[in-house]
């Protein structure tokens, strides 16, 4: 069924000589009726079509508002989750730093116990060979514990001088031509931890 505009409706009423004194639009011309009714007077658009467009626009606005609120909620949740992640990782990092050496220290406590026993033995004995044997056992145990944790001693003597792992303390005349540019003595040993250099070796180089 085709919807009628108010202009079309009045035209039909006039053609049929229909009058109603009680009608709210009686006595008004077409423009006044359109204005008083607050209805779009565009003859190309029916009243129902205009209302439908308004409803569709309102629905679209409500849909956009709902989508915007949904995206806002997602954003706030992501911000909260990231903040919690940042706090958790910061806490874990602090705990890791504080306890990084715990395992190694715990392993060395047995060595410390042996060292204290050896110290008492040195104070109460005149048997030097036996005391030296006890001290040597402590040193061997210390080396064994550290090696089990990934510590490895660098071999430098008679090797080519390498600035990537050696620190030259001084140079001395080489005992022979084969030792020129090589490490002839070691002042302080270098060490690796799990194949990563953690201390340069301090060496004497032949020239």
Buried (B, 14 or more C-beta within 10 A) or exposed (E): EEEBBBBBBBEEBEEEEEEEEEEEBEEBEBEEBBEEBEBBBEEEBBBEBBEEEEEEEEEEEEEEEEEEEEEEEEEEEEEEEEEEEEEEEEEEEEEEEEEEEEEBEEBBEEBEEBBEEBBEBBEEEEEEEEBEEBBEEBEEBBEEBBEEEEBBEBEBEEBEBEEEBBBBBEEEEBEEEEBBEBBBBBEEBBBBEEEEEEBBBBBBBBE
